Amino acid sequence: MPDLFEIMESCRAMRRLKPDPVPDALIQRILQAGTCAPSGGNTQKWRFLVIKDRKIKEGVQVWYKRAFDEWIGPRYRTSEPPPGVSKERYLRQLEAVSYLTDHFHEAPVWIVACLVDDPHPGRASGASIYPAVQNMLLAARALGLGATLTTRHLFYEKEAEAALGLPPGVQSYAILPIGYPMGKFGPVKRAALEAVVYQDRWGEPYRGGT
């Protein structure tokens, strides 16, 4: 198994997944990794819904695709690539996003990351669920499984959560489609540190590398 830094540096968003079943033992390890994460006040109000039922996934995929058609696809086609990403690579990413859109329901396993009894859902709430999500993404990578963090269903939150069968008082924050990847893991492409890190004052160059 690769070491932690190698896992982080090669944890690409894997959007093309094989439909082959994933052993329950591996999903359990991923979930266990999620529960090792911190949460606000150690309240552990996270809940993880494992979805294998294709009919449920198809019910969510309708809204997932609608969000792509109305919002995500047009944004990709009109936006400039992020720092450090070529236009060609950006268009390849769009192809992968489009593929996931059409095949979202075919991923063998989904993990829906939720919070319960959150009286003020918002930016602060993410601190109690997204560390667990990242732990699960890294665990999937360590086990040779592909996954990606997606929140697109939240464009149609009520409809998607109804399709998921979530009860009142439960909010979903992410869906992780998980399966064996069609492609290969490799170095992630990110902007250089000097483009995103400042020191002491906003906009002042970071001097840690000098």
C-alpha positions in Angstrom: 0.0 0.0 0.0 1.4 3.4 -0.9 2.3 5.8 1.9 0.1 8.7 2.9 1.7 11.4 0.8 1.8 9.2 -2.3 -1.9 8.6 -1.7 -2.7 12.3 -1.4 -0.6 13.2 -4.4 -2.3 10.6 -6.7 -5.9 10.8 -5.4 -7.4 11.9 -8.6 -11.2 12.2 -9.0 -12.0 9.0 -10.7 -15.3 9.5 -12.6 -15.1 6.5 -14.9 -15.9 3.5 -12.8 -16.4 -0.2 -13.7 -19.8 -1.7 -12.8 -18.1 -4.6 -11.1 -19.2 -5.3 -7.5 -17.0 -4.0 -4.7 -16.5 -6.3 -1.7 -18.4 -5.3 1.4 -15.2 -5.6 3.4 -13.5 -2.8 1.4 -16.5 -0.5 1.8 -16.5 -1.2 5.5 -12.8 -0.2 5.7 -13.7 3.1 3.9 -16.5 3.8 6.3 -14.3 3.1 9.3 -11.8 5.6 7.9 -14.6 8.1 7.7 -15.5 7.7 11.3 -11.9 8.3 12.4 -12.2 11.9 11.2 -12.8 14.8 13.6 -16.1 16.6 14.0 -17.2 19.7 15.8 -17.2 19.1 19.5 -16.7 15.4 18.7 -20.5 15.2 18.3 -20.2 12.7 15.5 -23.5 13.7 14.0 -22.5 12.2 10.7 -24.5 9.4 9.2 -23.5 7.4 6.1 -26.0 5.9 3.8 -24.6 3.1 1.6 -26.6 2.8 -1.6 -26.5 -0.3 -3.8 -30.1 -0.4 -5.0 -30.1 0.6 -8.7 -33.6 2.0 -8.6 -32.7 4.4 -5.9 -29.6 5.5 -7.8 -31.7 6.0 -11.0 -34.1 8.2 -9.1 -31.3 10.5 -8.0 -29.5 10.4 -11.4 -32.4 12.2 -13.0 -31.8 15.3 -10.9 -28.0 14.9 -11.2 -28.2 15.0 -14.9 -30.6 17.9 -14.9 -28.2 19.9 -12.9 -25.5 19.1 -15.4 -27.6 20.1 -18.4 -28.8 23.3 -16.8 -25.7 24.5 -14.7 -22.6 22.4 -14.8 -22.2 21.7 -18.5 -22.7 25.3 -19.6 -20.3 26.5 -16.9 -17.5 24.2 -18.1 -18.0 25.3 -21.7 -17.8 29.0 -21.0 -15.2 29.1 -18.1 -11.5 29.4 -18.3 -9.4 26.5 -17.0 -8.3 26.7 -13.4 -4.6 27.6 -12.6 -2.1 25.0 -13.8 -4.6 23.2 -16.1 -4.4 23.5 -19.9 -7.5 24.0 -22.0 -7.1 20.5 -23.5 -7.0 18.9 -20.1 -9.9 21.0 -18.9 -12.0 19.7 -21.9 -10.9 16.1 -21.0 -12.2 16.8 -17.5 -15.5 17.9 -19.0 -15.7 14.6 -20.9 -15.1 12.7 -17.6 -17.8 14.8 -15.8 -20.2 14.2 -18.7 -19.4 10.4 -18.5 -20.1 10.3 -14.7 -23.4 12.2 -15.3 -24.6 9.6 -17.7 -23.4 6.6 -15.7 -23.8 7.9 -12.2 -26.4 5.2 -11.4 -24.1 2.5 -12.6 -21.4 3.0 -9.9 -21.7 -0.2 -7.8 -21.7 1.7 -4.5 -22.6 5.1 -3.3 -21.8 6.5 0.1 -24.1 9.5 1.0 -22.5 11.6 3.7 -25.1 13.2 5.9 -25.5 15.2 9.1 -28.4 14.7 11.6 -30.1 17.3 13.8 -28.0 20.2 12.5 -30.0 23.3 13.6 -28.0 25.7 11.5 -26.7 24.0 8.3 -24.1 26.1 6.5 -20.4 26.8 6.2 -19.5 25.7 9.8 -21.4 22.4 9.4 -19.1 21.3 6.7 -16.3 21.0 9.3 -18.2 18.2 10.9 -18.6 16.1 7.7 -16.1 16.9 5.0 -13.1 15.7 7.0 -14.8 12.3 7.1 -15.5 12.5 3.3 -11.8 13.2 2.7 -10.8 10.3 4.9 -13.0 8.0 2.8 -11.6 9.3 -0.5 -8.1 8.6 0.7 -9.1 5.2 2.0 -10.6 4.3 -1.3 -7.5 5.4 -3.1 -5.3 3.3 -0.7 -7.5 0.3 -1.5 -7.2 0.8 -5.3 -10.8 2.0 -5.6 -11.9 5.0 -7.6 -14.1 7.7 -6.1 -15.0 11.3 -6.4 -16.6 13.9 -4.1 -19.8 15.2 -5.7 -22.4 17.7 -4.4 -24.2 18.3 -7.6 -27.4 16.6 -6.4 -27.8 19.6 -4.0 -28.8 21.8 -6.9 -32.1 19.9 -6.5 -31.7 19.1 -2.9 -35.3 18.4 -1.9 -36.0 16.2 -4.9 -32.7 14.2 -4.6 -33.0 13.7 -0.9 -36.6 12.5 -1.4 -35.3 10.0 -4.0 -32.7 8.9 -1.4 -35.4 8.4 1.2 -33.8 10.7 3.8 -36.1 11.5 6.7 -36.7 15.0 8.2 -33.8 16.3 10.2 -31.2 14.7 7.9 -29.2 16.7 5.4 -26.9 15.2 2.7 -23.6 16.9 2.1 -22.0 14.7 -0.5 -22.3 11.5 -2.6 -19.3 9.4 -3.2 -19.7 7.0 -6.1 -17.2 4.2 -5.6 -15.9 1.4 -7.9 -12.9 0.0 -9.6 -11.5 2.7 -11.9 -11.3 2.4 -15.6 -8.3 4.7 -15.7 -5.1 4.9 -13.7 -4.2 6.8 -10.6 -1.6 9.4 -11.2 -0.2 12.8 -10.0 -2.9 15.4 -9.4 -2.5 18.7 -11.3 -2.7 21.7 -9.0 -1.4 25.3 -9.0 2.0 26.0 -7.6 2.2 27.0 -3.9 3.3 30.5 -4.7 0.1 31.1 -6.6 -2.2 30.2 -3.7 -0.2 30.8 -0.4 0.4 34.2 1.2 2.3 35.0 4.4 1.2 37.4 7.2 -0.8 39.7 4.9 -3.2 38.8 2.0 -1.3 39.0 -1.3 2.2 39.0 0.3 4.4 36.2 -1.1 4.9 33.1 1.0 8.5 32.9 2.1 8.5 29.4 3.5 10.4 28.1 0.5 13.3 30.6 0.7 
